[in-house]
Amino acid sequence: MEDVNIKIIDRDGVKHDIVAPTDMAMNLMEVVRSYELAPEGTIGVCGGMAMCASCQCYVLSSTNLPEMGDDEEAMLSEAFDVKDNSRLGCQIQITSAMEGLEVELAPES
């Protein structure tokens, strides 16, 4: 497996070109945390269990993502600043299919 190139716009509007590993079973929220693109304690508060929406992001690219699960859909139905392209970063696994993914972190609620 190879690393993938993704773009993440942080909450300050700064775009980061990231190389994310596909061989570490990471999700997008973990990538954001490992690159410190959001202040500690403001993203992934629930540990990636789809229970807090602190990792909500807006998918800007046409990357084909896995379907949204029931837990993710339920959490987004209660979250703030939700848009049609909202997803939870903790529910997006980094795989080779994520090459070219571009997301913007939702505002901190």
C-alpha positions, 0 to 999 in steps of 0.5 A: 500500500502507498501513502495518499495525498489529501488536502485539509483546510483547517479552522483558520482557513489554511490549506494543508497538503498532507501525505497520509499513510494507508497502512496504519488503519488511521481515519481522517480525524486521527490524521488531523490530530497527528498533524496537529491541524486543530488545537488539542481537545477540540477534535476527536473528543469522543475518541472516534466513536461517532458520538460528538461531531467534533471531527465534522468536516465538509468534503470538497472533492468528488472522492468516492467515500464509503456510505454513511453509517447509521451512527454517523447519520444520527450524530450529524442530525444533532450536530451544529453547522451541518451541510449537505457535504458534512461527514465525520472524520472519524468515520473516513478510513484512510485507504488508497481510494482517498487519494485526492480527498479535500476536506474543510474542518467544520467550525468548533461548536 
